[in-house]
Amino acid sequence: MGGGTVPFIFLSASTADPFITLLSAVRMFGMALIPMPLTASAMGAWPAEAASHATATYHTVRHIASTVVVALFSSVTQNVSPSNNPAATLKTQDPIADAAKVIDASLNSLHASFVLGFVFVVIGFIVTLFLRKGMIEET
């Protein structure tokens, strides 16, 4: 997942579309491989009697977390771009330079979001090092 995220940090306006498509496919493939082992590990840790509650809890937490992360990434993208946009007067003085600076501002916001995504990948990797196998004991 991290290997598919890092190249997006270095995209430029001249990056070829097929290359971006290939990177996207690699990243999506990595994302597709994550849920099954994660779900199997989480559900396997609970006793069979608690499977329905564990499943409901797991899916609820997953949906809430994904909603928060999407909101965070959207917020980063939308807050970084305006702060890097060119002055309004440049649009009338030099429209071509203005367009180039707008594209750069958009790329900067995407770079910031992908850096944040990579930070989450690293944090997730570190957290997985502390996971332990086995059943959860009933109290």
N, C-alpha and C positions, 0 to 999 in steps of 0.2 A: 504494500500500500504506500509506504514511504517512497519507494523507488518510482512509483507512478506519479507522486505528488511533487517531488523535487523539480523535475523539468519545467513544470508550470510556473515555478517561481521566476524562471529566466526567459519567459516568452517575450518576444518583441513584435513590433508591427510588421516586421519582415519574415516572421516565422511562417513556413509553408503550411497551408491548410491540411494536406495529407499527413504531415508530421503531427499536427495537433490532434487529428483524428486518431492516429495510431497511439499517441500518448493517452488520449481519452479512453480508448479501448483497453489499454493495459491497466489503467487506473480502475476502470469499471470491473474488469476481471478480478482484480485484487479485492475490490469491495464486495463482489459476489461470493468470494470464498470465505469471507469472515463470518456471516451469520450462522451457517450450519454448525460448525464446530463450537461456536460460542453458545448457541442454544443447547446443543447436546451436552456440553459440559455443565451448563447451568442447571438443566433439568436432571441430569444424572446425579447431581449432588443432593437432591432432595429425596426423601422416602416416597414410595409409590402413593401412599395415602395423601400426600400433600401436593401431588402433581398438578391438580387443577388450580390450586391457589398459587403455586409457583409459576405456572404458565401465565396466569392472569397478571401476576405481579411483574414478571419479566417483560411481557409485552407492553404493559402500561408504562413502566420505567423507560423502555426503549423508545416508545412514541414521544414521551415527554422530553427525553434527552435529545432526540432528533429534532424536535420542534425548537428547542432552545438553541441548539447548534446552528440550525438554518437561520434563525433570527439573528444570532451573533455574527455569522458570516455576512449576511445581508447588511447588517448595521455597519460592519467594518468596511465593506465595499462602498456603501453609500456615503460614509463619512470621510473616507480617504479621497475619493474622487473630487468632490467640490473644493477641498482644500488645496488641490493641485491644479485646478482649472486656471486657464489664463485670464488676464484682465478682460473685461467686457470691451474695452476700447480697441483691443487687438483685432477683434472680429471685423471692424470697419477699416482699420489701418492695413492689416495684412491677413486676409482670410486664410491663406494657405498655411501660414505659420500658426494661426489660431487653430486650424483643424489638426495640425500635427501635435500641438500642445494638448488638445482635448483627448486625442488618442493616447498620448503619453500619460495623461491623468487617469484615463480608464485602465490602462495597463498597470499603473502603480497601485490602483485599488485592487485589481485582481492579484497582483503580486502579494499585497498585504494579506489578502484572504488565504492564499495558498501557503504563505508562511505560517499563518495561524493554524491552518489545517495540518501542516507538517509538525507543528508543536504538539497538536493533539495526538498525532501518530506516535511521536516519541513518548509522550506521557502514557499512552495506551500500552506501548511496548514495555515501559518500565513497570506499569501496574501488573502486566501479565507475568512478570518475573516473580511477583509475590503471591500469585494464586497458588493454592494448594489443592491437591486432588483428594477425593474422599467424600464420604457422605456427611451431611450436616446432622449433628446429633439432636435428637428430640429432647426438649426440656419439659 
